Amino acid sequence: MKKDGANSSRGPAAPAHIAALTPYQPGKPIEEVERELGLRDSIKLASNENPLGPSKLALQALERTLGNLHRYPDGGAVALTDRLARSHSVDPCQVILGNGSNEIIELIARTFVDPNGEVVMSADGFLIYHLVTQAAGARSVRVPPQGYCHDLDAMAAAINDSTRVVFIASPNNPTGTIIDRQTWKRFLAQVPPEILVVVDHAYIEYVDDAEHPDPLEDLGAYPDKHPGVVVLRTFSKIFGLAGLRVGYGVGGAEVIGAMARVRQPFNVNLPAQAAALAALDDSDHIERSCALARAGRARYRVACERLGLKFVESHANFVLVEVGRGAEVTEALLHRGVIVRPMDVYGMPDKIRITFGTEEEDERCLAALEAVLLERES
Ligand code: PMP
């Protein structure tokens, strides 16, 4: 075939809905920031990671796998899947593992969302929901939040015949807010059974509020009651294994089975499977991580009140703070070796999101923030 046509030099073009995608911008690695700015001893409080690092039990388990790296991992991740199923009192066929819970979010879109479909989410919900919807050629219905909370009643009202999936994050990233049991029950009662309801619990281990609903409890006891509910969890946050990429979904057997047909074999690597399994046993690490986030919430509450800064009451390991020009404050903090996240992409240019660190890191961040804000005033 002749290849010298006017268009051939441009090569293949992605369809319009892919060309229109704005890729997710993750927090920059410390090494990259330090190289760019000539800094040392920076602290990264930009990706909601665990400042305590991984659990020692996880590291030991990971090391034991290193001699076997020439082998493929267990494609069904049986040991980890069985362990998770047992701890949530569900059948193993109700559990699916992913390369981070991001992969499960993407699998959900690839499995259940067609180009004519709609996906309902909160306008300030985790951005990946919007991205996977766009990538599927479908339409995001971004429902305005109430205050900084998901407006579940409005989200239920936004469901129509084209709706395929509803995404709910609790705690939500970047707001740190949660849904409550009563609103959740009212929401569920309004949702038709053919709609997939995804409850993203990436930060659930940090929640202290007894009124926070956990549909996983119901899934175990009444597996057929809400066959369209899928709960997502991750090893990236409290378990401190973000670099290994392990997350999972728990839901009705049919929904999970459909996703399993789309999933790539070996999507969770060998060291990741072993480390995640061991991390589940490290209750001391989990408790210390929780305590640190609780202390962080208290520390930032006191400091923000002292500095006269508005903030959103958080139930997770990070806090959204109103600082004026968020991107400029982020840049000024960067030059002081403190990496936080500007919120422009979430339509909140006056805010930054700060992940809680160790006590020392929190104090350093707060001192830098105070100095930057003083500098801007003068
Ligand atoms: N859901 C929420 C709400 C998140 O904040 C994140 C991480 N930023 C994820 C899911 C994805 O986490 P991972 O892919 O690391 O499991």
Boltz pocket constraint, residues with backbone or C-beta under 6 A from the ligand:
constraints:
  - pocket:
      binder: B
      contacts: [[A, 47], [A, 48], [A, 99], [A, 100], [A, 101], [A, 102], [A, 103], [A, 126], [A, 169], [A, 171], [A, 172], [A, 173], [A, 200], [A, 202], [A, 233], [A, 234], [A, 235], [A, 236], [A, 242], [A, 245], [A, 246], [A, 247]]
      max_distance: 6.0
